[in-house]
Structures are given as structure tokens and as C-alpha cells.
Amino acid sequence: MRIWINEEPQEVKEGVTLQSLLNELGFDAATVVVEMDGAIVARDAFATTTLSEGNRLELVRFVGGG
């Protein structure tokens, strides 16, 4: 199925959870904010949030430095 990640189309398997997608993409859930279809997803909901055809995700990673 097709979803959008940071405005880029991405093919993912049916029934994938947000946590599984983040793992596959190499994101650490502790350092990323996820917006799905215009709403922020709580970190504790990543493992139970199942993606659907056409979902639009914005992934923002925290970067430390100075």
C-alpha cells in the first residue's frame, strides 16, 4: 500500500504499525515526533497505530548540538 512520508510516496506492507515502520527506517522512537494526517501521535501509541492506505506522515527527528 502507498503512504506518504515527509511528502514522498512510500510503499509499505498492509497492517504495518508505526513502530515497525520507524524501526525499518532506522528511527529511534525516543528522538522522533510523528504527525499522522495532521495530528501528533503519542509515543506510547506507536506500537498500536496501524497505517492505512494514503496516510500522510511527517517525521521530525531531534538533533542535539550547539
mmCIF file of the C-alpha atoms, coordinates in Angstrom:
data_MODEL
# 
_entry.id   MODEL 
# 
loop_
_atom_site.group_PDB 
_atom_site.id 
_atom_site.type_symbol 
_atom_site.label_atom_id 
_atom_site.label_alt_id 
_atom_site.label_comp_id 
_atom_site.label_asym_id 
_atom_site.label_entity_id 
_atom_site.label_seq_id 
_atom_site.pdbx_PDB_ins_code 
_atom_site.Cartn_x 
_atom_site.Cartn_y 
_atom_site.Cartn_z 
_atom_site.occupancy 
_atom_site.B_iso_or_equiv 
_atom_site.pdbx_formal_charge 
_atom_site.auth_seq_id 
_atom_site.auth_comp_id 
_atom_site.auth_asym_id 
_atom_site.auth_atom_id 
_atom_site.pdbx_PDB_model_num 
ATOM 1  C CA . MET A 1 1  ? 0.000  0.000  0.000  1.00 0.00 ? 1  MET A CA 1 
ATOM 2  C CA . ARG A 1 2  ? 1.110  3.568  -0.522 1.00 0.00 ? 2  ARG A CA 1 
ATOM 3  C CA . ILE A 1 3  ? 1.609  6.133  2.226  1.00 0.00 ? 3  ILE A CA 1 
ATOM 4  C CA . TRP A 1 4  ? 3.404  9.479  2.221  1.00 0.00 ? 4  TRP A CA 1 
ATOM 5  C CA . ILE A 1 5  ? 6.410  10.202 4.447  1.00 0.00 ? 5  ILE A CA 1 
ATOM 6  C CA . ASN A 1 6  ? 7.615  13.792 4.543  1.00 0.00 ? 6  ASN A CA 1 
ATOM 7  C CA . GLU A 1 7  ? 5.789  14.403 1.246  1.00 0.00 ? 7  GLU A CA 1 
ATOM 8  C CA . GLU A 1 8  ? 7.446  11.426 -0.506 1.00 0.00 ? 8  GLU A CA 1 
ATOM 9  C CA . PRO A 1 9  ? 5.449  8.351  -1.571 1.00 0.00 ? 9  PRO A CA 1 
ATOM 10 C CA . GLN A 1 10 ? 6.476  5.112  0.129  1.00 0.00 ? 10 GLN A CA 1 
ATOM 11 C CA . GLU A 1 11 ? 5.250  1.555  -0.396 1.00 0.00 ? 11 GLU A CA 1 
ATOM 12 C CA . VAL A 1 12 ? 4.713  -0.420 2.823  1.00 0.00 ? 12 VAL A CA 1 
ATOM 13 C CA . LYS A 1 13 ? 3.085  -3.748 3.598  1.00 0.00 ? 13 LYS A CA 1 
ATOM 14 C CA . GLU A 1 14 ? -0.523 -3.921 4.772  1.00 0.00 ? 14 GLU A CA 1 
ATOM 15 C CA . GLY A 1 15 ? -1.023 -3.864 8.543  1.00 0.00 ? 15 GLY A CA 1 
ATOM 16 C CA . VAL A 1 16 ? 2.351  -2.340 9.422  1.00 0.00 ? 16 VAL A CA 1 
ATOM 17 C CA . THR A 1 17 ? 2.446  -0.410 12.694 1.00 0.00 ? 17 THR A CA 1 
ATOM 18 C CA . LEU A 1 18 ? 4.028  2.970  13.113 1.00 0.00 ? 18 LEU A CA 1 
ATOM 19 C CA . GLN A 1 19 ? 6.651  1.436  15.445 1.00 0.00 ? 19 GLN A CA 1 
ATOM 20 C CA . SER A 1 20 ? 7.589  -1.190 12.829 1.00 0.00 ? 20 SER A CA 1 
ATOM 21 C CA . LEU A 1 21 ? 7.915  1.481  10.161 1.00 0.00 ? 21 LEU A CA 1 
ATOM 22 C CA . LEU A 1 22 ? 10.129 3.629  12.362 1.00 0.00 ? 22 LEU A CA 1 
ATOM 23 C CA . ASN A 1 23 ? 12.338 0.619  13.131 1.00 0.00 ? 23 ASN A CA 1 
ATOM 24 C CA . GLU A 1 24 ? 12.597 -0.221 9.431  1.00 0.00 ? 24 GLU A CA 1 
ATOM 25 C CA . LEU A 1 25 ? 13.573 3.362  8.608  1.00 0.00 ? 25 LEU A CA 1 
ATOM 26 C CA . GLY A 1 26 ? 16.186 3.457  11.398 1.00 0.00 ? 26 GLY A CA 1 
ATOM 27 C CA . PHE A 1 27 ? 14.409 5.998  13.602 1.00 0.00 ? 27 PHE A CA 1 
ATOM 28 C CA . ASP A 1 28 ? 14.692 5.842  17.393 1.00 0.00 ? 28 ASP A CA 1 
ATOM 29 C CA . ALA A 1 29 ? 11.168 6.369  18.753 1.00 0.00 ? 29 ALA A CA 1 
ATOM 30 C CA . ALA A 1 30 ? 12.611 8.355  21.669 1.00 0.00 ? 30 ALA A CA 1 
ATOM 31 C CA . THR A 1 31 ? 14.027 11.009 19.328 1.00 0.00 ? 31 THR A CA 1 
ATOM 32 C CA . VAL A 1 32 ? 11.276 11.429 16.755 1.00 0.00 ? 32 VAL A CA 1 
ATOM 33 C CA . VAL A 1 33 ? 7.954  13.244 16.607 1.00 0.00 ? 33 VAL A CA 1 
ATOM 34 C CA . VAL A 1 34 ? 5.339  11.765 14.287 1.00 0.00 ? 34 VAL A CA 1 
ATOM 35 C CA . GLU A 1 35 ? 2.441  13.661 12.796 1.00 0.00 ? 35 GLU A CA 1 
ATOM 36 C CA . MET A 1 36 ? -0.092 11.451 11.017 1.00 0.00 ? 36 MET A CA 1 
ATOM 37 C CA . ASP A 1 37 ? -2.753 13.070 8.857  1.00 0.00 ? 37 ASP A CA 1 
ATOM 38 C CA . GLY A 1 38 ? -2.338 16.374 10.679 1.00 0.00 ? 38 GLY A CA 1 
ATOM 39 C CA . ALA A 1 39 ? -2.314 15.084 14.269 1.00 0.00 ? 39 ALA A CA 1 
ATOM 40 C CA . ILE A 1 40 ? 0.635  14.312 16.557 1.00 0.00 ? 40 ILE A CA 1 
ATOM 41 C CA . VAL A 1 41 ? 0.804  10.625 17.530 1.00 0.00 ? 41 VAL A CA 1 
ATOM 42 C CA . ALA A 1 42 ? 1.688  9.942  21.168 1.00 0.00 ? 42 ALA A CA 1 
ATOM 43 C CA . ARG A 1 43 ? 4.894  7.915  21.545 1.00 0.00 ? 43 ARG A CA 1 
ATOM 44 C CA . ASP A 1 44 ? 3.098  5.302  23.642 1.00 0.00 ? 44 ASP A CA 1 
ATOM 45 C CA . ALA A 1 45 ? 0.694  4.716  20.713 1.00 0.00 ? 45 ALA A CA 1 
ATOM 46 C CA . PHE A 1 46 ? 3.394  3.949  18.092 1.00 0.00 ? 46 PHE A CA 1 
ATOM 47 C CA . ALA A 1 47 ? 3.185  0.172  18.638 1.00 0.00 ? 47 ALA A CA 1 
ATOM 48 C CA . THR A 1 48 ? -0.612 0.068  18.315 1.00 0.00 ? 48 THR A CA 1 
ATOM 49 C CA . THR A 1 49 ? -1.087 2.581  15.489 1.00 0.00 ? 49 THR A CA 1 
ATOM 50 C CA . THR A 1 50 ? -1.651 0.674  12.251 1.00 0.00 ? 50 THR A CA 1 
ATOM 51 C CA . LEU A 1 51 ? -1.035 2.501  9.000  1.00 0.00 ? 51 LEU A CA 1 
ATOM 52 C CA . SER A 1 52 ? -3.612 2.645  6.225  1.00 0.00 ? 52 SER A CA 1 
ATOM 53 C CA . GLU A 1 53 ? -3.537 3.404  2.504  1.00 0.00 ? 53 GLU A CA 1 
ATOM 54 C CA . GLY A 1 54 ? -2.954 7.105  1.908  1.00 0.00 ? 54 GLY A CA 1 
ATOM 55 C CA . ASN A 1 55 ? -1.771 8.051  5.405  1.00 0.00 ? 55 ASN A CA 1 
ATOM 56 C CA . ARG A 1 56 ? 0.418  11.143 5.405  1.00 0.00 ? 56 ARG A CA 1 
ATOM 57 C CA . LEU A 1 57 ? 3.245  11.130 7.919  1.00 0.00 ? 57 LEU A CA 1 
ATOM 58 C CA . GLU A 1 58 ? 5.657  13.865 8.893  1.00 0.00 ? 58 GLU A CA 1 
ATOM 59 C CA . LEU A 1 59 ? 8.679  12.560 10.789 1.00 0.00 ? 59 LEU A CA 1 
ATOM 60 C CA . VAL A 1 60 ? 10.825 15.050 12.678 1.00 0.00 ? 60 VAL A CA 1 
ATOM 61 C CA . ARG A 1 61 ? 13.992 13.892 14.401 1.00 0.00 ? 61 ARG A CA 1 
ATOM 62 C CA . PHE A 1 62 ? 15.549 15.743 17.339 1.00 0.00 ? 62 PHE A CA 1 
ATOM 63 C CA . VAL A 1 63 ? 19.175 16.670 16.778 1.00 0.00 ? 63 VAL A CA 1 
ATOM 64 C CA . GLY A 1 64 ? 21.431 17.797 19.611 1.00 0.00 ? 64 GLY A CA 1 
ATOM 65 C CA . GLY A 1 65 ? 24.286 20.148 19.263 1.00 0.00 ? 65 GLY A CA 1 
ATOM 66 C CA . GLY A 1 66 ? 25.404 23.611 19.954 1.00 0.00 ? 66 GLY A CA 1 
# 
